[in-house]
Amino acid sequence: MSRHIVDHRKSPEGGRLKHFVALEKSHGEEGSHPAARALHERAVTREKSAKLREYVRIERGDTA
């Protein structure tokens, strides 16, 4: 008895990544809007105390 088609492993070709790279190449920097490019390149800033506050809230047993 053979396996169902869903039970077979996916090929390790990275289909999603391949499509993303193709989009970046075709609609890359020269085709992007300057605002979208600025959002893509900006650094992520996070407040460190917010993470600590959430851990303390969970430890106390408070629910959101």
C-alpha positions in Angstrom: 0.0 0.0 0.0 1.5 3.4 -0.9 1.4 6.5 1.1 -1.2 9.2 0.6 0.0 12.2 -1.5 -0.1 14.4 1.6 2.2 12.1 3.6 5.1 12.6 1.3 7.8 15.0 2.3 8.2 18.3 0.5 11.2 18.8 -1.7 13.9 20.9 0.0 14.0 23.4 -2.8 12.6 26.3 -0.8 9.7 27.3 -3.0 8.6 30.3 -0.9 12.2 31.7 -0.7 12.7 31.1 -4.4 9.6 33.2 -5.2 10.5 35.9 -2.8 14.0 36.2 -4.3 12.5 36.4 -7.8 10.1 39.2 -6.7 13.0 41.1 -5.0 15.0 40.8 -8.2 12.2 41.9 -10.5 10.7 44.6 -8.3 13.8 45.4 -6.3 15.2 48.7 -5.3 14.8 50.5 -8.6 11.1 49.6 -8.8 10.2 50.2 -5.2 8.5 53.3 -3.9 10.9 55.3 -1.7 8.6 55.1 1.3 8.4 51.3 1.0 12.2 51.1 0.7 12.7 53.2 3.8 10.4 51.0 5.8 12.2 47.9 4.6 15.6 49.3 5.6 14.8 50.9 8.9 16.1 49.3 12.1 13.6 47.6 14.4 13.3 49.4 17.8 11.8 47.7 20.7 11.4 48.8 24.3 13.2 46.3 26.5 11.1 47.1 29.5 7.9 46.1 27.7 9.2 42.6 27.3 10.1 42.4 30.9 6.7 43.8 31.9 5.0 41.0 29.8 7.1 38.3 31.5 6.2 39.6 34.9 2.5 39.8 34.0 2.6 36.1 32.9 4.5 35.1 36.0 1.8 36.7 38.2 -0.9 34.9 36.3 -2.6 37.9 34.9 -4.5 37.4 31.7 -4.6 39.9 28.8 
